[in-house]
């Protein structure tokens, strides 16, 4: 019985690893682009704007991982072992979901850094709210209409017609609004945690540099 349960858990994890790895890969694409766009480049060139459009097209993939909790519910029904669920399934899902959302948080932090660098700090919170809403729409398109980021290129007509028609309905609008509120709330929390941890690391580096004259200050 024990061996059978372990084999079932391994089978479930093996199946999940394929889509988890793929979804995490898609989530880290905008993170990588945000570093290039907002940390090392200055806007204005056609290449920058092209990269920005690709960044925005792929950004909803990061918070999209929040909706993958539906797979956890299915897996819980399959395994039906409180210990395996608590010690194996939930930690794996938390790691994947938080990893994807953290990519979203850092991506927007990088965009805020860029706006501050070009003297547009007053636009940071506006840009964040607009992004939350657009990503809420993107998450809805991905989860319910099964659109992908590259569909903007491969089938733009379907995205513009079916996608726009769908979000004008009452139920889709409610789902999008709820998603927006969740994204905004979680982002507000995770942004402060992330910035707090980065500032703590900087202070530790500074203190270490003072304690040891051979260590350069951060």
C-alpha positions as CSV (number, residue, x, y, z in Angstrom):
1,X,0.0,0.0,0.0
2,X,2.8,2.4,0.9
3,X,4.8,1.6,-2.2
4,X,1.6,2.1,-4.3
5,X,1.1,5.5,-2.7
6,X,4.7,6.6,-3.4
7,X,4.4,5.4,-7.0
8,X,1.3,7.4,-7.4
9,X,2.9,10.6,-6.0
10,X,6.0,10.1,-8.3
11,X,3.6,9.7,-11.3
12,X,1.7,12.8,-10.4
13,X,4.9,14.9,-9.9
14,X,6.4,13.5,-13.2
15,X,3.3,14.6,-15.1
16,X,3.2,18.0,-13.4
17,X,6.9,18.8,-13.9
18,X,6.4,19.2,-17.7
19,X,3.8,22.0,-17.5
20,X,5.4,23.5,-14.3
21,X,8.8,23.8,-16.1
22,X,7.2,25.2,-19.2
23,X,5.0,27.7,-17.3
24,X,8.0,28.9,-15.2
25,X,10.0,29.3,-18.4
26,X,7.3,31.5,-19.8
27,X,7.2,33.5,-16.5
28,X,10.9,34.2,-16.5
29,X,10.9,35.5,-20.1
30,X,9.5,38.9,-19.1
31,X,11.8,38.9,-16.0
32,X,14.8,38.6,-18.3
33,X,13.4,41.2,-20.6
34,X,12.8,43.6,-17.8
35,X,16.4,43.5,-16.7
36,X,17.5,44.2,-20.3
37,X,14.9,46.9,-20.9
38,X,14.8,48.7,-17.6
39,X,18.2,48.2,-16.0
40,X,20.7,48.3,-18.9
41,X,18.9,50.1,-21.7
42,X,17.3,53.5,-22.3
43,X,14.1,53.8,-24.3
44,X,13.7,55.4,-27.6
45,X,15.0,53.0,-30.2
46,X,12.8,50.7,-32.3
47,X,14.6,47.7,-30.7
48,X,13.7,48.9,-27.2
49,X,10.0,49.3,-28.1
50,X,10.0,45.9,-29.8
51,X,11.4,44.4,-26.6
52,X,8.8,46.3,-24.5
53,X,6.0,44.9,-26.6
54,X,7.3,41.4,-26.2
55,X,7.8,42.0,-22.5
56,X,4.1,43.1,-22.1
57,X,2.9,40.1,-24.3
58,X,4.6,37.6,-22.0
59,X,4.2,39.3,-18.7
60,X,0.7,37.7,-17.9
61,X,2.4,34.3,-17.9
62,X,4.0,35.2,-14.6
63,X,0.8,35.8,-12.5
64,X,-0.9,33.1,-14.6
65,X,0.8,30.5,-12.4
66,X,-1.6,31.5,-9.6
67,X,-4.4,29.9,-11.5
68,X,-2.5,26.6,-11.7
69,X,-3.8,25.9,-8.2
70,X,-6.7,24.1,-10.0
71,X,-4.2,21.4,-10.8
72,X,-3.4,21.0,-7.1
73,X,-7.1,20.3,-6.4
74,X,-7.1,17.6,-9.0
75,X,-3.9,16.1,-7.6
76,X,-5.3,16.1,-4.0
77,X,-8.3,14.1,-5.2
78,X,-5.9,11.6,-6.9
79,X,-3.4,11.1,-4.0
80,X,-5.8,11.3,-1.0
81,X,-3.0,11.2,1.5
82,X,-2.8,14.1,4.0
83,X,0.9,13.5,4.6
84,X,1.9,13.4,0.9
85,X,-0.3,16.4,0.2
86,X,1.2,18.4,3.0
87,X,4.8,17.4,2.7
88,X,5.2,17.0,-1.1
89,X,2.4,18.4,-3.2
90,X,1.7,21.7,-1.5
91,X,5.4,22.7,-1.1
92,X,6.1,21.9,-4.8
93,X,3.1,24.0,-5.9
94,X,4.0,26.9,-3.6
95,X,7.5,26.9,-4.9
96,X,6.3,27.1,-8.5
97,X,3.5,29.6,-8.0
98,X,5.5,31.9,-5.8
99,X,8.5,31.6,-8.2
100,X,6.2,32.8,-11.1
101,X,4.7,35.6,-9.1
102,X,8.0,36.8,-7.8
103,X,9.1,37.1,-11.4
104,X,6.1,39.3,-12.0
105,X,7.0,41.4,-8.9
106,X,10.7,41.9,-9.9
107,X,9.7,42.7,-13.4
108,X,7.5,45.6,-12.2
109,X,10.1,46.7,-9.7
110,X,12.6,47.0,-12.6
111,X,10.0,49.0,-14.6
112,X,9.6,51.3,-11.6
113,X,13.4,51.7,-11.4
114,X,13.4,52.7,-15.0
115,X,10.6,55.3,-14.6
116,X,12.5,56.8,-11.6
117,X,15.7,56.9,-13.6
118,X,14.1,58.9,-16.4
119,X,12.4,61.3,-14.0
120,X,8.9,59.8,-14.2
121,X,8.5,58.5,-10.6
122,X,4.9,59.9,-10.4
123,X,3.9,57.4,-13.1
124,X,5.1,54.3,-11.2
125,X,1.9,53.5,-9.4
126,X,-0.2,54.3,-12.5
127,X,1.9,52.0,-14.6
128,X,1.6,49.3,-12.0
129,X,-2.2,49.5,-11.8
130,X,-2.6,49.5,-15.6
131,X,-0.3,46.5,-15.8
132,X,-2.3,44.7,-13.2
133,X,-5.5,45.2,-15.2
134,X,-4.0,44.2,-18.5
135,X,-2.4,41.1,-16.9
136,X,-5.8,40.3,-15.4
137,X,-7.2,40.3,-18.9
138,X,-4.3,38.3,-20.1
139,X,-4.8,35.7,-17.4
140,X,-8.4,35.4,-18.3
141,X,-7.6,34.9,-22.0
142,X,-5.0,32.3,-21.1
143,X,-7.1,30.3,-18.6
144,X,-10.5,30.4,-20.2
145,X,-9.9,31.2,-23.9
146,X,-6.6,29.3,-24.1
147,X,-4.7,32.1,-25.9
148,X,-1.0,32.1,-25.8
149,X,1.4,35.1,-25.8
150,X,2.5,34.4,-29.4
151,X,-1.1,34.4,-30.6
152,X,-0.7,38.2,-31.0
153,X,1.4,37.3,-34.0
154,X,0.0,33.9,-35.2
155,X,-3.7,34.8,-34.9
156,X,-4.2,38.5,-34.1
157,X,-7.7,38.5,-35.5
158,X,-8.9,35.9,-33.1
159,X,-7.3,37.7,-30.1
160,X,-8.9,41.0,-31.1
161,X,-12.3,39.7,-32.0
162,X,-13.0,36.7,-29.7
163,X,-10.9,38.1,-26.9
164,X,-12.5,41.5,-26.8
165,X,-16.0,40.1,-27.2
166,X,-15.5,37.7,-24.3
167,X,-14.3,40.3,-21.8
168,X,-17.3,42.5,-22.5
169,X,-19.6,39.9,-20.9
170,X,-20.8,40.3,-17.3
171,X,-19.2,37.1,-15.9
172,X,-15.8,37.7,-17.6
173,X,-15.7,41.2,-16.3
174,X,-16.3,40.0,-12.7
175,X,-13.5,37.4,-13.1
176,X,-11.2,40.0,-14.5
177,X,-12.0,42.5,-11.7
178,X,-11.4,39.8,-9.0
179,X,-8.1,38.8,-10.7
180,X,-7.1,42.5,-10.8
181,X,-7.8,42.9,-7.0
182,X,-5.9,39.7,-6.2
183,X,-2.9,40.7,-8.4
184,X,-2.8,44.3,-6.9
185,X,-3.1,43.0,-3.3
186,X,-0.5,40.2,-3.7
187,X,1.9,42.6,-5.6
188,X,1.6,45.2,-2.9
189,X,2.6,42.6,-0.3
190,X,5.3,40.9,-2.3
191,X,6.9,44.1,-3.5
192,X,7.5,45.3,0.1
193,X,8.8,41.9,1.1
194,X,11.2,41.8,-1.9
195,X,12.4,45.4,-1.4
196,X,12.8,44.8,2.3
197,X,14.9,41.7,1.7
198,X,17.1,43.5,-0.9
199,X,17.6,46.5,1.5
200,X,18.5,44.1,4.3
201,X,21.1,42.4,2.1
202,X,22.6,45.8,1.2
203,X,22.8,46.8,4.9
204,X,24.5,43.5,5.7
205,X,27.0,44.1,2.9
206,X,27.7,47.6,4.2
207,X,28.2,46.5,7.7
208,X,30.5,43.6,6.6
209,X,32.5,46.1,4.6
210,X,32.9,48.3,7.7
211,X,33.9,45.3,9.9
212,X,36.6,44.2,7.4
213,X,38.6,46.9,5.8
214,X,39.6,44.5,3.0
215,X,36.0,44.0,1.9
216,X,34.6,46.7,-0.4
217,X,31.4,48.5,0.5
218,X,28.2,47.6,-1.5
